[in-house]
């Protein structure tokens, strides 16, 4: 893949060495977002072959994981799932590794570029290629055009997974450096209620919303069920049961 051409196609900044702001670069054969390490830390990339995702694939707990339970992966069933706030694709990859067909939707062009690059690399690895084949990627704003993106992709979802960015408080501790990149690129998800409404209109069976464990539910209808973990939880909005 010509990474420089990818950056140009998406209208994103590209340079060979880190600058003051965030720019796309090539590092060890992968597309990364890099900037001042004092603010942003090490270059950011999406990776479906090694790192956190590989550890979760091998040792994460299979279908007993919180995200798998929330999205309705039973002992045998694997519903069609849209991850409408894909981010770096970690949850989507876990779901695909457990047998689900997953469409990732990402609105931020730079993050979409990282995902596209990560999928291409995963497709070339014999261990991850079958999982990558169950992952699809679309660029769009799920809050404003979810139905159109779904129609264009011809991917009717049974389940929609949402992980909206939780607004930080002015007096809270500094967020992780990785999260600073997302906040600088996308800001807070102030439109989370609209995103939930859009997801409820499109999902045929349920919407699963990831939240910090003590955070309030998104403004709107109350969740039907809640699944809690140690640091996070899922609020479930159920239209009907998965078969």
Buried (B, 14 or more C-beta within 10 A) or exposed (E): BEBBEBBEEBEBBBEEEBEEEBBBBBBEEBBBBBBEEEBBBEBBBBBBBEEEBBEBBEEBEEBEBBBBBBBBBEEEEBBBBBBBBBBBBBBBBBBBBBBBBBBBBBBBBBBBBBBBBBBBBBBEEEEBEEBBEBBBBBBBBBBBBBEEBBEEBEBEBBBBBBBBBBEEEEEEEEEEBBEBBBEBBBEEBEBBBBBBBBBBEBBBBBBBBBBEEEEEBBEBEEBEEBBEBEEBBBBBBBEEEBE
